[in-house]
Amino acid sequence: MAETDKTNQSAMHVMGGIKSQHDGVGKSSVKKFSKKKPFVIDQAEYVQEVRNGSRLHLAKTITLIESTVADQQTIGQQLLKELLQYTGNTIRIGITGVPGAGKSTFIEAFGKMLCDQGYKVAVLAIDPSSSLTGGSILGDKTRMEELAKHPNAFIRPSPSAGTLGGVHKKSRETMLICEAAGYDVILVETVGVGQSETIVRGMVDFFLLLALTGAGDELQGMKKGIMELADAIIVNKADGSNEKLAKKTVAEYKQILHFLTPSSPNWTTPALAVSSLYKTGLDKVWETIQTFKKEMLLNNVWQYRRKEQTVAWFKTMIVDRLYDDFFSSTDKKQEMAQLEGLVRDGQVTVSQAVEELFSSNSKQ
């Protein structure tokens, strides 16, 4: 607009803005998208920092191991390969129990006692996930507040979503990363959903079963198979007015254990009373675990069990890989959707649909 027309500008007039390159002046206004850069880290630095005890790098390495992103998974496996030579010098302890048995309270008290004695303790806790959203609270660091603050402790909660038996499928690899970081004791807490006990038994050296007092109804509801997996049964909350009942429950468990096949050869499964609140009986539990290790090493069971667990892990990962590869196929997803409709309408049986699905797979 000419200089003489300024007085005639209306209230609706829009002044010209400042011209800049980001407004597209002199360049194409079409935004160019650059290709995403591959994920890269200094692997040598990560390995060294994990070995030096950096909890930050330990947590980041575990995140890479658990990642579902391909390039991050690859780097995580490369780091694990580098760290594998530093693993194995630990005691792996699995801990399970019925809801309300006080697993988190016991782990915090037991872990803190070991940390105060100079041991480095890593806790791998599996948090229940929502079956609807897959979300998880991951509240173990809140429940184990004192232990989480201890300089010798490391707590890693993982969601159970999409995993077999409530145990994260990367828990074994996470355990190895913690061992490479110099942790002496690995505590693996299960969700306690039944199948998880068998899976955890297959990845630890010593298996603890936490029970409540008042053995009557509990003993009836306790599965024989779960009790036979245990290397020790801990009757928790043996304090106050509950102490007398706890000792009675321990006596009842001892009677039952005489009729059960022990989980480990040349070992008699003990029942012990513990108060996580007053920190009593915890030293006896640790003494029992150390005695167990000596006996198993003496009879070569310790080494044999670990080797067999590694082979079982290998077979499990084959199944996981086949599952992932099968369901990642676009063609399979489409075929499954069609067959689901036929099954739903009763046009084919479930067995026929499965046979058709795998028959088409073998033809490809």
N, C-alpha and C positions, 0 to 999 in steps of 0.2 A: 504494500500500500504506500502511496506517495506520502511525503512529509506533510503536505498541505491537508491530507485527509484524516490526520490523527484526531481532530476534534469531532469528526463525524462517526467515530467507532462506537458501536452499540455495546450493551452489557453482555451480549452473546459472543463477542469477538474472542477468538482463541489465538493467543500469541504464538509465534513460531518458537519451537524448542531449540535447545543447543544441539547442533549437529555433531554426531560422534560416530566412531566406527561401529560401536555396538548397536547403533540404530540401523545398520545396514548400508550406510552411505558409502558409495564407492565400491561395495562388495556385494556378492550375492546374498540375498536374504534367506536363502535356504540353509538351514542348520545342518552342519556336517557331523555325523556321528562317528567317532573313532572306535576302532576295535578294542574290546576290553583287554587290558594287559594281563598276561599270565601272572598268577600268584607266585612270588619269589621271596625267599628268605635266605639269610646267611646260615646255612645248615651247620657249618663248623662252629659258629658262634652258639647256636642253639644247643648243640651237643655238649660243648664246654660249659655253658651256663647251667644246664641241667645237672651235669656232673658236679658242678660247684655248689649245688643246692639252691639255685634260684627258684623260688616258688612261682614267680611270674612266668619264667620260661617253661617250667614244668606244667603249669596250667595251660599255657599256649600250645605246648606239644600235645597234650591230651586232647585239646580242642581240635587239633589237626587230625588226630587219630579217629576221633568220633565224627568228624565232618562227613557230610554226604556229597560235598563238592569234589569232583574228580581230581583236579590239580592239587587241592589241599590234602586229599586222601593219599595221593602219591607221595607228597612231601612227608606226610606223617609216617608212612611206611618206610621211607628212606631213613628218617630219623630213628625209627625203631630198630632198623637193621644195624645202624651205627652204634646204638646203645645196648644192643642185645648181649654183647660180650661182658657187660658190667652187671648182668642180672643173676639171680639165683641165690644170693647170700642173705636170705631173709627167712622169716617164719610167716607163712601165709595162714591166716586164721579166718574161717567162715563163722558167722554168727547169725542164727535164726531164732525164731520163737513166735509164739502165738501173740496176736494183738493184745497190748496191755502188759506184756511181760517186762517191759522196760528196756528194750534193746538199746535205744539211744542213750538212756541214762547210764546203763552198764558200760557201753562203749566209751562214753566220756570219762567216767570214773576210772575204768581200766586203762584207757589210753593215757590219761593224765598221770596215773601212777607210773607207767612205763617211761613217759617223757621226763618226769621228775628224776627218774633213775638214770637218765642219760641216753635212753633209746630214742631213735627217730621213728615216729609212728605215722603211717598213712591210712586214712579211713576212706574206703570206697563205698559210698552209701547209695543204694538204688531207691529213688523216690517213686511212689505210685503215680501213674499218669492217668489223666481223664480218658475214658474210652470214647468220649465224644469229640473232644478237641485235641487230645494228645498232650495237653498242657500238664505241667508239674510244678508244684510249689517249690521244690528243692530247698526245703527248710532245715536240713540237717545242721547247717552252720549256725542256725538260730537255736536249735535244740541243744547243740553242743557248744555253747558260747565260750565256756572256759577253755575247752580243748582247742577250739579254733584260734584262740589268742596265743597259745603256747608256741614258742619259736621252734620246738622240735616236732610239731604236728602239722599235717597237711590233710585237709578234708575235701574230698571231691564228690559232690552229689551228682548223679546222672539220672535222667528220666527213664522210666521203664517202658515207655511207649514203643511199640513195634519190636519188642524183644521177647524172646522165649522164656517163659517161666518167671518173668519179673526181674530178670538179670540182664543188664545191658550187654549186647553182643561184643562190645569192645572192652569189657571189664578185664579180660585176661591181658590184653595189650596195655591197658592203663596200669595194671598191676606191675608189669615188666618195666614200664617207664618210671614208676615210683621206686622200684628196686635199683634201677640205674642211677637214680638221684640220691641214693645212699640211705634210703629208709630201711630200718632193721626189721620192723614188724608191719605187716599189711593186714588190716582188718576189713573184711568184706561183709557188709550188712545186707541181708536179703529183705525183699518186700514181705516175704512170708506168705506166699500164695499157693503153697503145696509143691508145685513142680520146681520152684527155684531151689529148694533144698538139695535135690539131686544134682542140679547143675553146679551149684556152688561147691558141693562135696567133691566134684570133679575138677576143681581148680584150686583147692587149698590143701594145706598139709594137716591142719587140725580143725575139727568141726565142733562148734559149741551150740548146744540147744538150750535156750533159756525157757524156763517154766515158771509157773506161778504156784503159790501155796494152795493147799486145799486140793490134794491130789485126786480125790474121789471122782468128780465129774470130769476133770481134766484128763485123767488116765484113761477113762472110757473113750474120750474124744480124740486122744492122741493116737495118731497112726503108728502102728508097729514099725512100718518101714522107715519113718522119720527118726524114730528112736534108735533104730539099728544103724543109722548113718552117723550118729553122734559119737564123738570121742570123749565127750564129757557132758553131763547135764547139770546146768546151773539153776538152782532154785533161788530166784531173785527176790528182793524186798524182804529179806530176813531181818527185820528190825522192829523195835517197839513191841506192841502186843501181837504182832505177826511172827515174831521170832520162834516161839514155841511150835507153832503150826508149820513153819518152814522146816524145822528140824524133823518133824514127823513126816513131812512130805519127802524129804531127802531119804529117810529110812524106807519109805514105801517104794521109791524109785530104785533104790539099791536092791530090794527084793525082786523087782521086776527085771532088772538088768541081768540078773543071774540066768534068766531063761531066754535071753535074746542073744543072737549071734553078734559079736562085736564088729565094728566097722573096720578095725585094723587088727591084723594078726599079732598074737603075743601081747595083747593089751586088754585089760579089764576096764571097761568104761566106768568112771566114778561119777557119783552124784555129790554136788557140793552146795552149801548154803552161802549166799552172798548178800550183803547189803550195799548197794551202790550209793545209797544216801549217806551212810556212815562209813563207807570205804572199808568194810570188814570182809574178809574172805577173798579179796582180790589177789593178795600175795600168794594164797594157796592155789588159785587158778593158774597164775603164771608159773608156779613151781610144778604144777601138773603138766603144763604144756612143755616145759623144758625137759621133764622126765620122759615124756612121750617122745620128744625128738631124739633123745639119747637112745631109747629102746629101738626106735625105727631105724636109726642110723646103724646101730649095732647089727640089726638083722637085714640090712640092705633094703628095707621096705621104703625108706624115705626116697632114695634115688630111683628105685623101680617105679614108685607111684608117680613121681614127677615126669618120668619119661612116658609112661602110659597116658598121663593127662595131656601131654603135648601131642601125642598121636590122636587122642580123642578130639582135641582142639582142631587139628588138621582136618579130620573127617567132618566136624561140625561146620567149619568154614567152607568146605566143598558144598554142603547142603545149602548154606546161606548164599553162596555164589550162584548155584543153580536156580534157586528161588528168585534172586534178584534179576538174573538174566532172562528167566522165563517171563516174569511179569513186566519187564521193561520193554518187551516187544509190542509195538503198535498193533501189528497184525493179531497177536494173541489177545490183546485187550478187546479188539473189535469182535473177534470170534467168541471170546468169553461172554461179551454182552449179548450176542445172538443166542448162545446156548443157555444163558441165564433166563432169557425170555421163554425159551422152549421148555426149560425145567419148570419155570413158574406156572406155565399154562398146562403142564402135565402131558406135553406132546412127546417127551423123551424122559427116561429115568435118569437119575443122577449118575449112575454107573455108565450109562450109554453116552451121556454128555462128556464125562471125563475121558472115556475111551476115544471119542471123536476128537477131543482136544489134543490128546497125545498122539493119536494116529496122524493128524495133520502136521504135528511137530516133527515126526519121524520122516515124513515125506519131503520136508523142506531141505 
